[in-house]
Amino acid sequence: MAALCPFAAHAAPQAATPWFLTRGVILGVRDMETFDWPALAKAAGLTTLATHITPSEIAAFIKTEAGQRFLDGCKTHGISVEHELHALGDLLPRELFDKDPSMFRMNDQGDRVREYNLCVHSKSALDVVAENAVAYANALPSTTGRYFFWIDDAMPMCRCPECRAYSDCDQALLFENHILGAIRQIHAKATLAHLAYVNTLDPPTEVKPDPGIFLEFAPIERRYDVPFRQRDATGTPATVTHGRLLDALDANLEYFGRDNAQALEYWLDVSRFSSWKRDRIAEIPWNDAVFRDDLDLYASRGIRHVTTFGVWIDADYVKRWGTAPVEAYGRGLTSWSLHEGKPTRNA
């Protein structure tokens, strides 16, 4: 299917020194197959497009004609390419469970199970993960040098006698430190994200990040009809408040540092607003005032890298709902500049 892009081809005005250095969108395969995202990103003043969901899916996609068209378009329009991936199912193939169950996590009942994640105290598991992370880093190079190999989506980590003393976020950081060391053997300046999200929302307490690990904070449980700074707003589930999420953000910024920290948001995530059901694709409930207030919040915390899921903004979405608010997203991000060392919102 030919890629579509009904948006204006002219570039949005850019601040001489932008505050938000990364202005990104994360996409699924069908989005990139059926829509001219590189041209839209250029028109909206974005810097970066990232692929999603798994390494094996994206590695197969970029070998196709549509995948090469996407990469060529990004190169033509000066758009950086990254890959934000739930990776562990590919980094530690599940069929290895039959050979060595000790590589896999133990559940709360004391049983080794093949589903989800790994045992971070298994040297064999970490060696397999590192080898496959290097292979995927070579197959899916990041043009920014930033890599994103996440644990399985909001799934529990290991409860074996060695691992149970470590929280899920500590175990995730052990995994991240290990694979960053492996990737840096071939990409010396590579950096790797620590995803703070659902079961890894709070910062670690036992494990320190190696140099090159940066924070990526994803408040999926928040609301989008009110500003993030409204602390008493309840999210999904209702037991989670914005205040709880903001406290976790601040604690993570203190632990990992603000340099290179990235906010991973959902302002344009059609899949989320559709409850991840393809048969009822929802219109993005865009609220420009809320979005701009959110940017003020992130800028005030020293965050200079911002991206959002844009999954399911594809040909089907355009046919049903028309123009998505991607240019409004870009206008908001490019309205901030660096002035005398501080973020400044331009008139």
N, C-alpha and C positions, 0 to 999 in steps of 0.2 A: 504494500500500500504506500502510495506517495505520502511524504511528510507534509503536514499542513502548518501554515503560520499566517493567520489573517491580520497580524499586528503590523504597525508601522515599522519600517526598516531603519528609521533614523535613530541614532543613539541618544539616550537621555543625557542631559548635562551632568558633568562630573565636577565635584569640588576639587580644587587644586591639590589639596592634601586631605583625602577622605579619612574620616574617623573609622568607619567600618571597612576594614581591609578585605575581609571575606564577605561577599554578598552572594549567597548561594541558594540553590534549590537541589533537592534530592529526588531522583526519578526512578521509576520502574521501567522494565524493558518495553512494554507497550507504549508508554509515553514517548520514548525515544524513537520507536519504530514508526509511529503514526503522526508525529508532530515535529515541526522544525524548531526544536528547543534552542539550538545554538543561536539562531537569528533572533528569537525572542529574548534570550538572555542579553544579547548585545543591545537590543533596542531598549531594554529595561535598565541598563546600567549595571547588570550583574557581573560578577567576576568568575563564578565557579558553578559548574554542574557536576553532581555526583551521582553515581549509579547505585542501585539497590535491587535485590535483597541478599543473594548469596554469591560467594566467589565463583562457584561452578556455573551458575546461571549467567553471570555477567561475562565470564571467560568464553562461554559458548556464543553469547550475543555479539561480542565484538568481532568474532570471526565471520559474521554474516554481512551481507551487503548493507543492511540497515545500520549495523554496528559501525562499519567503516564510514558510512555517510555521517553518522553522528560525530565520530572522532574527527573526521575531516572538517565538518562544520565548526566544531569547537576551535580547531587550529586556525581556520580562516577568520573567525570572528574574535580571536584572542581570548577565548574562554578556557579557564583551567579545568582539568578533569581530575576528579577524585572518585573513590569507591568506598561507600559507607555500607558495611556488610555485616550481617549476622553470620558469623563464619565458622563456628565450631563444628557444625555438622560436616563441613568439608575438610576442616583442618585435622579432625580426628574421625575418620570414616567409621560409621557405626558397625560395619561388618567386622571390624577388628575386635569387637566384643567377644566373639566366639573364640578368638585366639588368646586374648588376655583381658579378662574382665577387670583386672586390677587397674587398668588404665582409665576406667570409667567411674562415674560418681557412685557413691553409696547413698541410698535414700534414708529417710528418717527411720525406717524399719530395720536398717542394717543390711539391706540387700544391695549388691551391685546391680545397676540397671544400665541398659545401653542408651536409653533416651536422655538426650540433653547433656551438654557440657562435658566435664572431665574431672578426674582426680588430679588436682594440681600438685600433689605430692608423689605422683608417679613419674619417675624419670623417663620411663619409656613413652608415656603419653606426651610429656613435654617435648621429647625429641621428635616424635612424629609431627606434632603441632608445628614445631619450629621449621622442620623440613618443608612442610606443605605451605606454611606462611611465606617462606622465601620463594617457593615456586609460584604462588599466586601474586606476590609482589612483583615478580618478573613478568608474569603474564598480564597483569593489570597495573602497569606503572602509574603512579600519581605524578602529575605534572607539577605539583606543589611540594612534593616530598612528604606530605602528610598521609598517613595510613590509618585505616579504620577497620580493625578486625575485632568485632564485638563477640561477646558470649551469646549463647542462645537467648532468644527474645523473652526476657523477664522470667526465665526458668531457673530453678534452684541449682545451687552448686553442691559440692560434695559434703557428706556428713560422716566420712570415715574417721577413725580415731585421730589421725594426724590433721585432717582438714577441719574438723568440727570446732577447733579453737579459733578458727578464722572466719570472719563474716563473709558473706557473698562478695562484698566489694573488696575485701582484702584478697580473697581468692582470685577475683578478676584481675587485680593489680599484679599478683604473682604471675599469672598467665601473660599479662601484657608486658611486664618487664622482660620475661623470657623471650617472647617472640620479637620484641624490639631489638634485643641483643643479636638475635639471629639475622634479622633484616639489615641491621647496620653492618654486618659483615660484607654485604654487597652494595648497600646504599648508605654510605657513611653518615650522611646528614639527615637520614630519615627520622621522622617523629611519628608518634603513635597516640591515638586518642584513648583516654579512659572514659568510658561512657557511664555517667551518673544518671540512673534511670530505674524506676520502680524498685527492684530488690537490691540495686547498687546505688540507691539515691544518696545515702549518707557517705561521708568520706571514710576511707580505711582508718584503722587504729593501730594495726600491727605491722603494716608493710609500707615502706617509703617508695615513692615513684623514682625510677631511674631517670637520669637526664634524658630528655627527649619525650617523656610522657607528658601530654597536656590534657586538660580537662575538657570534656564535652558534656554539657548539661542539657538533659532532655525532659522537660516538665510535661509529659504526656497526660498527666492526671489533672491539669489545670482547666479552667474555663476560658472561652474566647469571646463571650459577650460582655465581659467586664475586664478592666485592666489587671494585669498580673499583680500590680502593687496593692490591690485591694485584698488585704490579708485575711479578712473574715469570709471571703468567698469560698464556697465548698465546691470541690471538683468531682471527679469520677474515679474511685468511689467517693461518696459524700463524706466519708471519714477523713479525707485528705483536704486540707485547706490550702489556699495560696500561701498563708503564713508558714505552714509546714514546709512547703516547697521552697519558699524564699530563704528560710533558715538553712535548709540543706544547701542551697546555692551558695550562700555566704560561707558556710563551713567548708565546702569544697574549694572555694576560691582561696580561703586561708590555707588550706592543706596543699593544694596543687599550685597555687600562684595564679595571678591574673594574666601573666604573659602567655599569649597564644590560646587562652581559654576561648571556647566556642559555645554559643547558645544554639542548641538544635531545637527548633520550634516546629509548630504544626499549623501555622496560619493558613497555608495553602494545601493542606493535606486532605484531598477529596476522600481518600480511603477512610480516614478517621471520621470525618463528618458523615460518611455513609455507613458507619458501623462495620466497615470492611465487608460490605455486601454489594457485589457487582450489580445485582438486579435492581438496586435502588440508589443509583448515583445521585448524590445530593449536590446542590449548589453551595459553593463556598460562602459561608456567612460572614463576608468581609466587613469589618468595622474599622475604618481608617483611624478613627480617634483612639480606639483601643490599641491598635497596632503601633501608632506613633508614641503613645504613652509607654508601651512595652519597650520600644527602642530607647526612650529616655531612661527607663529603669536599667537596662543593660549597659548603656553608655555610662551612667553614673557609677556603675560598679567596675568600670575599666575594661569591659569586654569589647573587643574590636573585631571579633569574628562571629558572624551570624549566618545561619542557614535555616531553611525550612523544608520539610517534606512537601513535595508537590505531586505526590503519587496519584495517578488516575487523572491528571490533566492531560488528556490525550484527544484523539479525534472524536471519541464517543462523548467526552465531556463537552467539547465545543459544539457538537451537533445538538446536544440537549440544552445547554445553558449559554452558549455563546462565549464571549470573551471572559477569560479568567483574570483576576485582578493582579496579574504579575507585574504590570508596569506600575501600578500603585505601590506594590511592594518595593520595587526598585527606586521609585521616587522617594519613599520614606527613608530608605537606607542611604541614598546619595544626598539627602538633605543635611547630613551631619558632616562636619569637618573637624580637623585638628587645628586648634588655635591656642598658641602659647602653652602647649603641652596638655591641653584639656579638650574634652569633647564639646563642640559648639553646634547647636541646631541653627541652621541658616533660616532666614526669613522666607 
